[in-house]
Amino acid sequence: MSLANKNKIDKVFLLYILALLSFGLIILTSASAPLGYDKFNDSYFFIKGQILNGVLPGLLLLYIFSRINYNFWKKSVWLLVGFTCLLLVLVFIPGVGLYLNGAHSWISFGFINFQPSELAKLTMVVLAAFLFSDSRRDLSDWQTGLLPVLSVLAPIFLLVLLQPDLGTLSILVVIVFGMLYLSKVPKIYLTVLGSLLVLGFLSLVIIRPYRMERFTTFLHPELDPQGIGYHINQATLAIGSGGWTGLGVGHSRQKYQYLPEVAADSVFAVMAEEIGFLFSSLFLLLILFIGWRGLRIAKKSPDLFAKLLVSGIMIWLVWQSFLNIGAMVGILPLTGVPLPFVSHGGSALMVMLGACGIVLSVSRDVNLK
């Protein structure tokens, strides 16, 4: 394993990440307190789990990955792909995989659960960066370049689809599509590929009645306010109640058994209720600043692999944030994806912090002054 050079990491990017992490822990502590007390007689149950299973291992990975030369991932890509695919298969094995909320998304290790689809996001970034930066592959030739490369990515897509986890699948698709664009794939190929993807997602929605119900409810949540539209309506009520400045941290009313998934998917609604539109906007700006800083690092990266690696991670972070928040404000259907750095989930936080460590590793070879 080769260490990164001795240049300093980008402290601005690190500061943004630590600020977002700290803010997320404060919001999660407040949002999850009533649920933790009701289910486990411990108001701090969720935040303690977040620190133990997400923050501590995540910060360790961030430090280790920031010290490893980013080319390590190019050399280890197939080992990472094999390990990820193994975990994605294990979710279907009885006694190992857990079936929760209608999906085979978790593996139980007895004392801790892990969600392999979170690792699949990082693996997809690394694999796509490796394949798209290979000078031996001409992505402008769809027969001998583009299709063979996409076929290598296909097993991860398929395993996530079989869970099924359309939220994660959409994130993987956007990551790859964004990285293809940065790899200067001809626009006509991107247009055709994008059209096929839209048709594919519509087909997945139509063939499953519950997905069609979700989509219909997204368009008209008022038609079933006590049924499938309950989640969207309660989220809208929470966000609207916050007004410009919010009710104050700790003073949300919707988190008291009214709003579903307050510690996970719906945490942004609680945030908006407590800190209001103005401070929620600052939260969004912080995410955009992280994306902007990361893309600056990518632009000045020493080679195409590093550029795609950092860009893929930034696309992942920003798109997943938009997907979660968009569902809460009613401009996107509910997908069940967590809000990065805020929602409860040790797997998601640990992997995301590790990915940010890779960005910091690349930043050692970049001068942003």
Secondary structure as UniProt FT lines:
FT   HELIX           11..40
FT   TURN            43..44
FT   HELIX           45..50
FT   HELIX           51..55
FT   HELIX           56..67
FT   HELIX           71..75
FT   HELIX           77..90
FT   TURN            91..92
FT   TURN            95..96
FT   STRAND          97..100
FT   TURN            101..102
FT   STRAND          103..108
FT   STRAND          113..114
FT   HELIX           116..132
FT   TURN            135..136
FT   TURN            139..140
FT   HELIX           142..146
FT   HELIX           147..162
FT   TURN            163..164
FT   HELIX           166..182
FT   TURN            183..184
FT   HELIX           187..207
FT   HELIX           209..219
FT   HELIX           221..223
FT   TURN            225..229
FT   HELIX           230..242
FT   TURN            243..245
FT   TURN            249..250
FT   TURN            254..258
FT   TURN            260..266
FT   HELIX           267..299
FT   HELIX           304..328
FT   TURN            329..330
FT   TURN            340..342
FT   HELIX           346..363
FT   TURN            364..365
//
